[in-house]
Amino acid sequence: MIKKADVVIIGGGITGTAILYELAKYDLKAVLVEAEPELAAGTTKANSAILHAGFDAPTGSLKARMNVAGNARYHELQKELDLDIRWSGSYVAALDEEQEQVLQELLVRGRANGVPGLKIIDGNTMRREEPNVSPEIRAALWAPTAGICWPFGLATAFAENAVINGAEVIRDCAVTDILVADGVVRGVQTEAGYIAADYVINAAGVHADDVSRMAGDTSFTICPRKGEYILFDKTAQKDLVYSPIFPTPTKMGKGILVCATTHGNVFVGPNAQDLEVGEKDDTAVTIAGMDDILEKARRLVPKLPVGASITEFAGVRAVSDTGDFVLGPSRTVRGLIQAAGIQSPGLTSAPAIADYIVTPLVTVRGIRRKANYKKGRPAQPCFRLLSTAEQQARIAKDSRYGRVICRCETITEGEIVDAIRRPVGARTVDGVKRRTRAGMGRCQGGFCGPRVTEILARELHIPVTKVRKEMRASYMFYDKQTQSGGKA
């Protein structure tokens, strides 16, 4: 493969896909390269899924500016891209007088950051809205502009719209080098070949410093920080909480919270564990971590449905040693643009980061917006939420919508096939799961997993032994004769 592009984006998480979405509005060739077979396979898939209001980051920092602007942008994008967002608001709870003082500090900072509607309420007022929180909560900071979302869906929506508008996404293709001549970027070398480009945007998450060093820029280091979570079955106590409930923050982060999802589950987490630089891909969960999460979460919501835990997972945050996001042109390599150190509130900030990166690039080069730019993306109706008449009409048009594959979530074969065939469609079992929720229920894919695997093999025209769970080497079947996965 030898390609020519104006811009290459390295990394297919929420930051990279948001930048691709913004670039696709202009008359240029943009290519996104992702090492894994699915988008959003790193930090984007394993986080608290909260669109923060913007009161936590220091005033004047890139984090604060991007957070508030990104939050506002999502309010605009929700309808256009059919984003799964619920504007729930959020609380930060104080359990003692010292923590109440922290709430005052957050209130002042939030107002300075431009966050609208912030106010401090007493514990009784909070409990009228959230009756399951602790009676020990004395006060809370209420942020009405916060929300919860489906992060993978956001990244997928950005990518789908971009591809519809002529951008290209290359997955399962790691970047092995960035070619620089006379201090200027010339292109990137990938496992699949060379892509010549005038600009390379580094959105590689926890590996952003490694990518930056490929080009000769050693100006920052990513310090990985792991966070573990526990997810409860949505049938356990659906109304346990409505809004994210935070403790007062510490220097390690926003703390262990209790939060609902847009699909009706409740989760608790994350804790914070600093990892060694060589442990960037460590997403193992631990018994000690689970105990720590439950102990601290119970301070906010005492009666957690622990017996209804259906999975535990962990994500790794890309903490920059600069203490802030690393955004904009490299100071040492022309054509290299950094979008690095994107820890919380990175999910919220993504649309604003995209604008911050793309606007100067197209302005300097005088690139015009596309006259034929297409808004939105193909509709993706959820079968179980359709009316009976709508369901019958869909089945009449395509009988696969009458075959339920995932019983826990009532996901049909028609929805799974659509997820595979869409722009930047699913290529793995977890890719199907995050697009449709097949496998997200109580049995965690125990029933539907083999059926999803069969459908993937059929639709992708590959042997069943080539179907992967999610990551590059995560083959669903193991060949005993060859002692390896992925054999035909």
C-alpha angles and dihedrals in degrees: 000000000000116000139171121217137164092221133017119196117202111208133039102217127113092287096049094045093047089053090048090051091053094045091051090068090070137069098261139096112256124183126186118202120199124183095211126066091243134051119242092026095142131047092338092067096049114045140096094277092224126145098213123217094225108246098118106064120081113270112263095019121126088244092058095044095046093044097056093041093045093050091053091047093055089056086060097041098047097086097033094056098026092241121188099237132143115195096217101153119227141243133216107201128211121205100183143018094270091054090048087060088054089055089056090052091050090049092053092045093046093052090048088051090054099251109159127222101015117158141157117239131185124254095257092054090051092049091055087063097033106029095176097062121107120284085223092070107110101182142348141205109236118207110185097187095062121101147172125244147172101258098195089051091053092053092045091050092052091049095045093053091046093052091047086056096051104272119133130227119198114190134184087035122115122204109237101181145000113224115223127178124185090350093305128112113245102174147296132277114220135180087259097047144281127322115194112212142164093216134032118195114203109215096146099135115212089004095052093108090052090052092046091054090054086067094042099258110129097165098122142025128214113226107199118225120190124214124191127207141190120213122202128209111263091231092061101078110335095184097045090120133352101193132038109273112206130187117226108286128253133197088272094061145279093319137231109324139182114230144164123228127227088253098055103263124123125220137182129210167010116194118185127240121170111223133202116262090253092056098067093126096047105125098154118135123222137208090234090053093051091049091049093050094049094046093053097038090055089062086068101032111017100191105059117170093239093163089061095059108135102177145359123211142166138214132197120229122214102231113184120215087228090071092232142060113292104225136164140023119347113251092220107035122050113223095023112114121189126219095166142135089045102167123142122355086031096108091054093042098051100099091046092047088052091053091045090054101038104041096064092042096055093037094055092048095042093235115172129221116257114265091211098044112153120216123214130007138254115302116259107193119194105234097210091055094053121101118258090255092050091048092051091049091051092049091049089054095043120012092203088079087066093061115083112210100173112045097185093059099021094239118168133215089245091060092048093050090049090051090054095045098045122104105287087008129191117287101174140042091256090046088060090045094054093046098045108012091241101153096019095102134090096291091048094221097318091129104028100034096087091045093050089049090053092050092049092051091050097045096043093043093233133125116267087245089064094057113109132205094223121299128064099271099027098112115176093222132048122211109222093195096054095031091228143091130248099039120147 
